[in-house]
Amino acid sequence: MLKIGTIFALLCASFLAQAGIVITGTRVIYPAEKKSIGVQIKNVHDTPSLVQAWLETPHHQAESLPFTLTPPISRVNGKTSQTIRIRQTGGNLPNDRESLFYFNVLDIPPKGDEQQSQVQVSVRSKLKFFYRPAKLPYPVDDAYAKVTWHLSGQTLTVKNPTPYYITYANIALNQDKQTLTEVANADMLAPFSEQSYTLKKAVPQANQVAWYIINDYGGDYGNVSPLQHD
């Protein structure tokens, strides 16, 4: 009798799960002053794919959003690219801070005669989509230094007083330039919010925070900020 692990491995081997559709970029920024923006996708495989694209909220709501995507469903031939245009259609989004959505692309591969015995797997790609209002008080690059850091025992509290979402790739507590401990599961801070992290150990001698953020272009940018204590 085959063991469960062996059966699972055999089943997994029959799945075609490699995505053929690649999205240009790692996030989407929609400046409010733009009538529309384009997101480019490319089919890196030789065979065509059926592609479905949509936006949703962080709570997975996809209905009645103030954006339209064109085309929402399309065929993308092998080794070709296509642009999905996103247009704002109204809505009552906040104008004093960014709004977060998620841009989804579902890659549905074709089923050829030679693949009849294999299970076809549709692969979904999901990127953060930031709607950025016009006339925010300062550019996003000025927001990172405005974040404050406070240490109380083994609890690090981060406060974001800015209108921007800030995504951290890495956070470390230093004594001068020497790293004492790193923050596990560094995450995204919403506008005008705060987040607390429990450190692996107490580091009362720490006097600065070294951080890296993910910028609008998907690259990282790092700097240090002062650390406040009780």
Secondary structure, 3 states (H helix, E strand, C coil): CCCHHHHHHHHHHCEECCCCEEECCCEEEEECCCCEEEEEEEECCCCCEEEEEEEECCCCCCCCCCEEEECCEEEECCCCEEEEEEEECCCCCCCCCCEEEEEEEEEECCCCHHHCCCEECCEEEEEEEEEECCCCCCCHHHCHHHCEEEEECCEEEEEECCCCCEEEEEEEEEECCEEEEECCCCCEECCCEEEEEECCCCCCCCCEEEEEEECCCCCEEEEEEECEEC
